[in-house]
Amino acid sequence: MSAEEPTILQRVAAGDAAAVRECLDRYGPLVWSIVRGQLPDTAMAEDLVQEIFIDVWKSAERFDPSVASEATFVATIARRRWIDRRRQLSRQPEVEVVDEARLVETFDGLDSVDVSDEARLAREAIAELRPEQRRVLLMSIVGGLSHGQIAEKTSLPLGTVKSHVRRGLERVRALLDAPRRAGEVRA
């Protein structure tokens, strides 16, 4: 460029800190308007806006005012980043937060029902499991969830869920067998 003053993006590319603030002030509302209506929550949108501006600053040296305006350049980067994020979100399984306390309350609610000594022993045995095994077993037994559903809800690999269930059941079985064996030895 000849005698013309450099654009904001050209100044950003040259390392001008004031230009970075100017860029945020001028194009922040544009980027926000592109992103906000397209993402499920504000925090996610704010994160994406931040990523977009980092990308704008990294790409500022590629800006050519003879090809497009600064606003078009910034909007194009924002749109591409937003599309990337949308694709990323569509590939992620929807994770439902499992209220473990509710499962435990449901399981503990069995106290109100006239249950046999075996059920009480089973509840006590389950209470002795490691927390991750207990959680997975309760989701399966009380919640009626399949291994695959548990894996989705907990974000654990399916193999880990199956291992927790198997080892948890083996441990419960061993704990339940212990009083019988003790009784057999005494008899």
ZIVENLIN-V208097 format. One record per residue. RES is the residue in three letters. SS is DSSP state (helix for helix, strand for strand, loop for the rest). OMEGA is omega in radians with two decimals (999 if undefined). Layout:
res=(RES	RES)
ss=(SS	SS)
omega=(OMEGA	OMEGA)
//
This chain:
res=(MET	SER	ALA	GLU	GLU	PRO	THR	ILE	LEU	GLN	ARG	VAL	ALA	ALA	GLY	ASP	ALA	ALA	ALA	VAL	ARG	GLU	CYS	LEU	ASP	ARG	TYR	GLY	PRO	LEU	VAL	TRP	SER	ILE	VAL	ARG	GLY	GLN	LEU	PRO	ASP	THR	ALA	MET	ALA	GLU	ASP	LEU	VAL	GLN	GLU	ILE	PHE	ILE	ASP	VAL	TRP	LYS	SER	ALA	GLU	ARG	PHE	ASP	PRO	SER	VAL	ALA	SER	GLU	ALA	THR	PHE	VAL	ALA	THR	ILE	ALA	ARG	ARG	ARG	TRP	ILE	ASP	ARG	ARG	ARG	GLN	LEU	SER	ARG	GLN	PRO	GLU	VAL	GLU	VAL	VAL	ASP	GLU	ALA	ARG	LEU	VAL	GLU	THR	PHE	ASP	GLY	LEU	ASP	SER	VAL	ASP	VAL	SER	ASP	GLU	ALA	ARG	LEU	ALA	ARG	GLU	ALA	ILE	ALA	GLU	LEU	ARG	PRO	GLU	GLN	ARG	ARG	VAL	LEU	LEU	MET	SER	ILE	VAL	GLY	GLY	LEU	SER	HIS	GLY	GLN	ILE	ALA	GLU	LYS	THR	SER	LEU	PRO	LEU	GLY	THR	VAL	LYS	SER	HIS	VAL	ARG	ARG	GLY	LEU	GLU	ARG	VAL	ARG	ALA	LEU	LEU	ASP	ALA	PRO	ARG	ARG	ALA	GLY	GLU	VAL	ARG	ALA)
ss=(loop	loop	loop	loop	loop	loop	loop	helix	helix	helix	helix	helix	helix	loop	loop	loop	helix	helix	helix	helix	helix	helix	helix	helix	helix	helix	helix	helix	helix	helix	helix	helix	helix	helix	helix	helix	loop	loop	loop	loop	loop	helix	helix	helix	helix	helix	helix	helix	helix	helix	helix	helix	helix	helix	helix	helix	helix	helix	helix	helix	helix	helix	loop	loop	loop	loop	loop	loop	loop	helix	helix	helix	helix	helix	helix	helix	helix	helix	helix	helix	helix	helix	helix	helix	helix	helix	helix	helix	helix	helix	helix	loop	loop	loop	loop	loop	loop	loop	loop	helix	helix	helix	helix	helix	helix	helix	helix	helix	helix	helix	helix	helix	loop	loop	loop	loop	helix	helix	helix	helix	helix	helix	helix	helix	helix	helix	helix	loop	loop	loop	helix	helix	helix	helix	helix	helix	helix	helix	helix	helix	helix	loop	loop	loop	loop	loop	helix	helix	helix	helix	helix	helix	helix	helix	loop	loop	loop	helix	helix	helix	helix	helix	helix	helix	helix	helix	helix	helix	helix	helix	helix	helix	helix	helix	helix	helix	helix	helix	helix	helix	helix	helix	helix	helix	helix	helix	loop)
omega=(-3.10	-3.05	-3.13	3.11	-3.13	3.12	3.12	-3.10	3.07	3.09	3.08	-3.14	3.13	3.09	-3.14	-3.10	3.13	3.12	3.10	3.11	3.11	3.14	3.11	-3.12	-3.06	-2.99	3.09	3.13	3.11	-3.12	-3.14	-3.12	3.11	-2.99	-2.91	-3.08	-3.01	-3.08	-3.01	3.14	-3.06	-3.11	3.13	3.12	3.13	3.10	-3.12	3.10	3.12	3.11	-3.14	-3.12	3.05	3.11	3.11	-3.11	3.11	-3.08	-3.02	-3.11	3.10	-3.11	3.11	-3.10	3.11	-3.13	-3.10	3.08	3.09	-3.12	3.12	3.12	-3.14	-3.13	3.12	3.10	-3.14	-3.13	3.13	3.12	3.13	3.10	3.09	-3.13	3.13	3.09	3.14	-3.14	-3.12	3.12	-3.11	3.08	3.11	-3.08	3.09	3.13	-3.12	3.12	-3.09	3.14	3.12	3.10	3.14	3.10	3.12	-3.13	3.12	3.11	3.10	3.09	-3.09	3.12	3.12	-3.11	-3.09	3.08	-3.14	3.12	3.10	3.11	3.12	3.12	3.13	3.12	3.12	3.13	-3.14	-3.14	2.99	-3.06	-3.11	3.10	-3.13	-3.12	-3.10	3.12	3.12	3.11	-3.14	-3.04	-3.07	-3.10	3.13	-3.09	3.06	3.10	3.14	3.13	3.12	3.12	3.13	-3.05	-3.10	-3.06	3.05	3.05	-3.11	3.13	3.11	3.10	-3.13	3.12	3.12	3.14	-3.10	-3.12	3.10	3.12	3.10	-3.14	3.10	3.13	3.13	3.13	3.13	3.12	-3.08	3.13	3.13	-3.14	3.11	3.12	-3.14	-3.12	-3.13	-3.04	999)
//
